[in-house]
Amino acid sequence: MNVSKPKAVMVLGGKGGVGKTFISVNLALHLRDSGKTVGILDTDFGASNIGHFIDLSKGSMDFEQDRFKPANVDGIEVFSISFIVGDKTVSMQGAQYAELIRDAVNNTEWTCEYLIVDCPPGFGDEVRTSAKVLSDSLLGSIIVMIPAHYLDAKRAIELHRDLGIPLLGVIENMSYFECEHGGRYPIFGESMIDKLVEEYGVTAFGKIPLRMDIREKVNKKEPKLEGDLAEPILRAVDVIVNAKPRKPSFLEKMKKYVKKWVDKLVVEAILAINKEIDIKGLQDATGYKGGSIIRLNIYDDDYDSLLTQGDFMIHEGKLVAVDGAGYDDVDVVIDVTPSVLAHAILGERNGKPYSLEDAYRLGEVRVWGRGRQAQAIHFLKYAWNIIRSREDVMNKIAPVIAKIVG
């Protein structure tokens, strides 16, 4: 069976609690009521809250061999981890997240024309993974902000420009508190969406207030905005139905963007190793005598394509780059992805300690060679541990790592 790929819109926000899911559900409801077939892909696998807005008990997801069949809730197709684990929290590594995203998009029997992708907070690997998987059918993103999170909205816009991801527009949710007597109070600060328009020329779909009647409707799982309140949603829907999938060049831009920062990270790491580390002493301690070539292959996060390759060896107590090495000259080959490399140097991932040794143990870095790979990994592990212990070095490397891991 060929699984169709509906036209997709990602709904993003830099922080949790800005109302992404609320906006996602409203976009889906208004698309449905305009006569379009629509689905919601809930990709906030770690902390899904879509069940606060729609009654998931009205439908169920089915699993048939290697296929998912989304639930049908009030005429909307829904894929959510909540159908599997309920209200429980799910903890998964980046590779698991990416695989589940691919399954949700490529192995789900979507029959809808439009797919609203409710993304988790932040602008890390999840955004890049979603954009990559949806690249053939992506219409663009909608950024949801509140006035207090103006800086996060700016970062989101700049990230879209850096990576070439199409941006449809911005919605300011909870723009002000509107009481039942008509008073307006900027409890999250003055509105900032007009400033974004002025600075970046983005499309502003409008402002949605914070009101008790909206809260009451959400509590009843009847979140659809009506009347004037719905104007920002209707403007966004109008843009969505008139947009065309742009097979953007953003994947190539992503590769170039990541490659640029990976290359810089490698250069900074080599400089730090040569400056901060007694390489000869470390060789004696680890049993790695050097004189052989280590080839570093850095692939994209799916191991689909090679981003950059470098050959290195230890010569006269220095780690040096080697030009023109042939395959037969290489004794150790290390295959790694940008995020694994960055997190291994940083020493943590998802708030937990993470090292090159962990990556090796978990199969997230692949090492090949002619009998010296264990010593090479041992040497690099100790070298990176020393780098992490130098605060001035990490202060220099940390901004580069941030560009890679988002």
C-alpha positions as CSV (number, residue, x, y, z in Angstrom):
1,M,0.0,0.0,0.0
2,N,1.3,3.5,-0.8
3,V,1.0,5.7,2.2
4,S,0.0,9.2,1.2
5,K,1.8,12.3,2.5
6,P,-0.5,15.2,3.3
7,K,0.5,18.8,3.1
8,A,2.1,19.7,6.4
9,V,2.2,22.7,8.7
10,M,4.5,22.7,11.7
11,V,3.3,24.6,14.8
12,L,6.3,25.8,16.9
13,G,7.0,27.7,20.1
14,G,10.3,28.3,21.9
15,K,8.8,27.6,25.4
16,G,6.2,25.3,26.8
17,G,2.9,26.8,27.8
18,V,2.5,29.3,24.9
19,G,-0.5,27.5,23.5
20,K,0.9,25.5,20.6
21,T,-1.5,22.6,21.0
22,F,-4.4,25.0,21.4
23,I,-3.5,26.7,18.2
24,S,-2.8,23.4,16.4
25,V,-6.3,22.1,17.4
26,N,-8.0,25.3,16.3
27,L,-6.2,25.2,12.9
28,A,-7.4,21.6,12.4
29,L,-11.0,22.4,13.5
30,H,-11.3,25.4,11.2
31,L,-9.7,23.6,8.3
32,R,-12.2,20.8,8.8
33,D,-15.1,23.2,9.0
34,S,-13.9,24.8,5.7
35,G,-14.4,21.5,4.0
36,K,-10.8,20.2,4.1
37,T,-9.8,16.8,5.4
38,V,-7.2,17.3,8.1
39,G,-5.1,15.5,10.6
40,I,-3.1,16.3,13.7
41,L,0.3,14.8,14.3
42,D,1.2,15.2,18.0
43,T,5.0,15.1,18.1
44,D,5.4,16.2,21.7
45,F,6.1,12.5,22.6
46,G,7.7,13.4,26.0
47,A,4.8,15.5,27.3
48,S,1.8,15.3,25.1
49,N,-1.2,17.4,26.2
50,I,-3.5,17.1,23.2
51,G,-5.9,15.2,25.4
52,H,-6.6,18.5,27.3
53,F,-8.2,19.9,24.2
54,I,-9.9,17.1,22.4
55,D,-11.6,14.0,23.7
56,L,-9.3,11.2,22.8
57,S,-11.8,8.6,24.1
58,K,-13.8,9.2,21.0
59,G,-11.2,7.4,18.8
60,S,-8.4,4.9,18.9
61,M,-5.2,4.3,16.9
62,D,-4.9,0.9,15.2
63,F,-1.7,-1.0,14.5
64,E,-1.5,-3.4,11.6
65,Q,1.9,-5.0,11.1
66,D,4.2,-2.1,10.3
67,R,1.4,0.4,9.7
68,F,-0.4,2.9,12.0
69,K,-4.0,3.9,11.4
70,P,-4.7,7.3,13.0
71,A,-7.7,7.7,15.3
72,N,-10.7,9.6,14.0
73,V,-11.8,12.2,16.6
74,D,-14.7,14.4,15.5
75,G,-13.7,14.1,11.8
76,I,-10.0,14.8,12.4
77,E,-7.3,12.1,12.0
78,V,-5.1,12.1,15.1
79,F,-1.7,10.4,15.8
80,S,-0.6,10.8,19.4
81,I,1.6,8.9,21.8
82,S,-1.3,9.4,24.3
83,F,-3.2,6.6,22.6
84,I,-0.4,4.3,23.6
85,V,0.8,5.4,27.0
86,G,-2.1,7.6,28.2
87,D,-1.0,10.5,30.5
88,K,2.4,8.9,31.3
89,T,5.6,10.7,30.4
90,V,7.8,9.1,27.7
91,S,11.6,9.5,27.8
92,M,13.5,8.7,24.6
93,Q,16.8,9.5,23.0
94,G,17.2,11.6,19.9
95,A,17.5,8.6,17.6
96,Q,14.3,7.0,19.0
97,Y,12.5,10.3,18.5
98,A,13.6,10.6,14.9
99,E,12.5,7.1,14.2
100,L,9.1,7.6,15.7
101,I,8.7,10.8,13.7
102,R,9.5,8.9,10.5
103,D,7.1,6.2,11.4
104,A,4.3,8.7,12.2
105,V,4.7,10.4,8.9
106,N,5.7,7.6,6.5
107,N,4.0,4.5,8.0
108,T,0.7,6.0,9.0
109,E,-2.3,5.6,6.7
110,W,-3.1,9.3,6.5
111,T,-6.1,10.0,4.2
112,C,-6.3,13.7,4.9
113,E,-5.2,16.6,2.7
114,Y,-3.6,18.7,5.5
115,L,-1.6,17.7,8.5
116,I,-1.0,20.0,11.4
117,V,2.2,19.0,13.2
118,D,2.1,20.0,16.9
119,C,5.8,20.2,17.8
120,P,7.4,20.0,21.2
121,P,8.8,23.2,22.8
122,G,12.2,24.4,21.6
123,F,14.1,24.5,18.4
124,G,16.4,21.5,18.7
125,D,16.7,18.2,16.9
126,E,13.0,17.7,16.9
127,V,12.4,20.7,14.5
128,R,15.2,19.6,12.1
129,T,14.0,16.0,12.2
130,S,10.3,17.0,11.5
131,A,11.4,19.4,8.7
132,K,13.5,16.7,7.1
133,V,10.9,14.0,7.2
134,L,8.2,16.4,6.0
135,S,10.3,18.0,3.3
136,D,8.4,16.7,0.3
137,S,5.1,18.1,1.6
138,L,5.9,20.9,4.0
139,L,4.0,24.2,3.5
140,G,5.8,25.9,6.3
141,S,5.7,26.7,10.0
142,I,3.5,28.8,12.2
143,I,5.2,30.3,15.3
144,V,3.2,30.7,18.5
145,M,4.4,33.2,21.0
146,I,3.3,35.2,24.0
147,P,4.6,38.7,24.6
148,A,7.1,37.6,27.3
149,H,8.7,35.2,24.9
150,Y,9.7,37.8,22.2
151,L,13.3,36.6,22.2
152,D,12.3,33.0,21.6
153,A,10.2,34.1,18.7
154,K,13.2,36.0,17.2
155,R,15.3,32.9,17.6
156,A,12.7,30.8,15.8
157,I,12.5,33.3,12.9
158,E,16.3,33.4,12.6
159,L,16.6,29.6,12.8
160,H,14.1,29.3,9.9
161,R,16.1,31.8,7.9
162,D,19.4,30.1,8.7
163,L,18.0,26.7,7.7
164,G,15.8,27.8,4.9
165,I,12.6,26.4,6.4
166,P,9.5,28.2,5.1
167,L,7.7,30.4,7.6
168,L,4.0,31.1,7.1
169,G,3.5,33.5,10.0
170,V,3.2,34.2,13.7
171,I,0.3,34.2,16.2
172,E,0.6,36.0,19.5
173,N,-1.4,33.9,22.0
174,M,-2.4,35.3,25.4
175,S,-1.6,38.7,24.1
176,Y,-3.5,40.4,26.9
177,F,-6.0,39.4,29.6
178,E,-9.5,40.5,28.8
179,C,-11.9,40.4,31.7
180,E,-15.6,40.0,31.5
181,H,-16.2,43.7,31.9
182,G,-14.0,44.5,28.8
183,G,-10.9,45.6,30.6
184,R,-7.5,44.7,29.0
185,Y,-4.4,43.9,31.0
186,P,-1.0,43.1,29.6
187,I,-0.1,40.5,32.2
188,F,2.6,38.9,30.1
189,G,4.0,42.3,29.0
190,E,3.2,44.6,26.1
191,S,2.4,42.9,22.7
192,M,5.6,42.3,20.7
193,I,4.2,40.8,17.5
194,D,4.2,44.1,15.7
195,K,7.8,44.6,16.5
196,L,8.6,41.2,14.9
197,V,6.8,42.3,11.8
198,E,8.8,45.5,11.7
199,E,12.2,43.8,12.3
200,Y,11.7,40.7,10.1
201,G,8.9,41.4,7.8
202,V,7.0,38.2,8.9
203,T,3.3,37.8,8.5
204,A,1.4,38.4,11.7
205,F,-1.8,36.4,11.8
206,G,-3.0,38.3,14.8
207,K,-3.5,38.4,18.6
208,I,-5.5,36.0,20.8
209,P,-6.4,37.3,24.3
210,L,-6.5,35.3,27.5
211,R,-10.1,35.0,28.6
212,M,-12.0,33.0,31.1
213,D,-14.6,31.9,28.5
214,I,-11.8,30.4,26.4
215,R,-10.6,28.6,29.4
216,E,-14.1,27.2,30.1
217,K,-14.4,26.0,26.6
218,V,-11.1,24.2,26.8
219,N,-12.1,22.6,30.1
220,K,-15.2,21.2,28.2
221,K,-12.9,20.0,25.3
222,E,-14.6,22.5,23.1
223,P,-11.6,24.7,22.2
224,K,-12.8,26.1,18.9
225,L,-12.5,29.9,18.7
226,E,-15.5,31.7,17.2
227,G,-16.2,35.2,16.0
228,D,-13.6,37.9,16.4
229,L,-11.5,35.6,18.5
230,A,-11.0,33.2,15.5
231,E,-9.7,35.9,13.1
232,P,-6.0,35.0,13.6
233,I,-6.8,31.3,13.0
234,L,-8.9,32.1,9.9
235,R,-6.1,34.2,8.5
236,A,-3.7,31.4,9.0
237,V,-6.1,28.9,7.4
238,D,-6.4,31.1,4.4
239,V,-2.6,31.2,4.0
240,I,-2.4,27.4,4.5
241,V,-4.9,26.5,1.8
242,N,-3.3,28.9,-0.7
243,A,0.2,27.7,0.0
244,K,2.0,25.2,-2.1
245,P,4.6,22.7,-0.8
246,R,8.0,24.1,-1.4
247,K,10.5,21.4,-1.9
248,P,12.9,23.8,-0.3
249,S,16.6,23.9,-0.6
250,F,16.6,24.0,3.2
251,L,17.9,20.4,3.5
252,E,21.0,21.4,1.6
253,K,21.1,24.6,3.6
254,M,20.8,22.5,6.8
255,K,23.7,20.4,5.6
256,K,25.8,23.4,4.9
257,Y,24.7,25.1,8.1
258,V,25.6,22.1,10.2
259,K,28.8,21.3,8.3
260,K,30.0,24.9,8.8
261,W,29.6,24.6,12.6
262,V,30.9,21.0,12.7
263,D,34.1,22.0,10.8
264,K,34.5,24.9,13.2
265,L,34.0,22.6,16.2
266,V,36.6,20.1,14.9
267,V,39.1,23.0,14.3
268,E,38.5,24.4,17.8
269,A,38.8,20.9,19.4
270,I,42.1,20.3,17.6
271,L,43.5,23.6,18.7
272,A,42.4,22.9,22.3
273,I,43.9,19.5,22.3
274,N,47.2,20.8,21.0
275,K,47.3,23.7,23.4
276,E,45.9,22.1,26.6
277,I,47.0,18.5,26.5
278,D,50.3,16.7,27.1
279,I,49.8,14.5,24.1
280,K,52.9,12.4,24.6
281,G,52.0,11.8,28.2
282,L,48.4,10.9,27.2
283,Q,49.8,8.4,24.6
284,D,51.8,6.7,27.3
285,A,48.8,6.6,29.6
286,T,46.4,5.1,27.0
287,G,48.8,2.9,25.0
288,Y,48.0,4.7,21.8
289,K,51.4,5.4,20.1
290,G,50.1,7.4,17.2
291,G,51.8,7.5,13.8
292,S,48.6,6.1,12.2
293,I,45.8,7.9,10.5
294,I,42.4,8.4,12.2
295,R,39.7,9.2,9.7
296,L,36.7,11.1,11.1
297,N,33.5,10.8,9.0
298,I,30.7,13.1,10.2
299,Y,27.3,12.1,8.7
300,D,23.9,13.8,9.0
301,D,21.8,12.6,11.9
302,D,20.2,9.8,9.8
303,Y,23.5,8.6,8.4
304,D,22.1,9.3,4.9
305,S,24.9,11.5,3.6
306,L,28.5,12.4,4.6
307,L,28.8,16.0,5.7
308,T,32.5,16.2,6.2
309,Q,35.6,14.0,6.4
310,G,38.9,14.6,8.0
311,D,42.1,12.6,8.4
312,F,44.3,13.2,11.5
313,M,47.4,11.7,13.1
314,I,49.6,12.3,16.0
315,H,53.0,13.6,14.9
316,E,55.8,14.9,17.2
317,G,53.4,15.3,20.0
318,K,50.7,17.2,18.1
319,L,47.4,16.2,16.5
320,V,47.6,17.3,12.9
321,A,45.4,17.2,9.8
322,V,46.6,15.0,7.0
323,D,45.9,15.7,3.3
324,G,45.7,13.2,0.5
325,A,45.4,10.0,2.6
326,G,44.2,7.0,0.7
327,Y,41.9,4.3,2.1
328,D,44.9,1.9,2.6
329,D,46.7,4.5,4.7
330,V,43.9,4.8,7.3
331,D,44.1,2.6,10.4
332,V,41.1,3.8,12.3
333,V,37.7,5.1,11.0
334,I,35.3,6.9,13.3
335,D,31.7,7.4,12.0
336,V,29.6,9.9,14.0
337,T,26.8,12.4,13.7
338,P,27.0,16.1,14.6
339,S,24.7,15.8,17.6
340,V,26.5,12.8,19.0
341,L,29.9,14.5,18.5
342,A,28.7,17.8,20.1
343,H,27.0,16.1,23.1
344,A,30.0,13.9,23.7
345,I,32.3,16.9,23.8
346,L,29.8,18.8,26.0
347,G,29.6,15.8,28.3
348,E,25.8,15.7,28.7
349,R,22.6,14.9,26.7
350,N,19.0,15.3,27.8
351,G,20.3,16.4,31.2
352,K,22.3,13.2,31.8
353,P,26.1,12.6,31.6
354,Y,27.1,11.5,28.1
355,S,30.6,10.8,26.8
356,L,32.3,9.4,23.7
357,E,32.5,6.1,25.7
358,D,28.7,6.2,26.2
359,A,28.2,6.9,22.5
360,Y,30.5,4.0,21.6
361,R,28.8,1.6,24.1
362,L,25.4,2.6,22.7
363,G,26.4,2.1,19.1
364,E,25.9,5.8,18.4
365,V,29.5,6.2,17.2
366,R,30.9,3.5,14.8
367,V,34.6,2.6,14.9
368,W,36.4,0.6,12.4
369,G,40.0,-0.2,12.0
370,R,43.0,-2.5,11.9
371,G,43.4,-3.4,15.6
372,R,44.0,0.1,17.0
373,Q,40.4,1.4,17.4
374,A,40.2,0.6,21.1
375,Q,43.3,2.6,21.8
376,A,42.2,5.5,19.6
377,I,38.8,5.7,21.3
378,H,40.6,5.5,24.7
379,F,42.9,8.3,23.7
380,L,40.1,10.6,22.3
381,K,37.9,9.9,25.4
382,Y,40.7,11.2,27.7
383,A,41.5,14.1,25.4
384,W,37.9,15.2,25.4
385,N,37.6,14.8,29.2
386,I,40.6,17.1,29.6
387,I,39.0,19.6,27.2
388,R,35.8,19.6,29.3
389,S,37.8,20.3,32.4
390,R,39.1,23.6,30.9
391,E,36.5,26.2,31.5
392,D,38.0,28.8,29.1
393,V,38.1,26.2,26.4
394,M,34.5,25.1,27.0
395,N,33.4,28.8,27.0
396,K,34.8,29.0,23.5
397,I,33.5,25.7,22.2
398,A,30.0,25.9,23.9
399,P,28.5,28.5,21.4
400,V,29.6,26.3,18.5
401,I,28.1,23.3,20.1
402,A,24.8,25.2,20.6
403,K,24.6,25.9,16.9
404,I,24.8,22.2,16.2
405,V,22.4,20.8,18.8
406,G,20.0,23.8,18.7
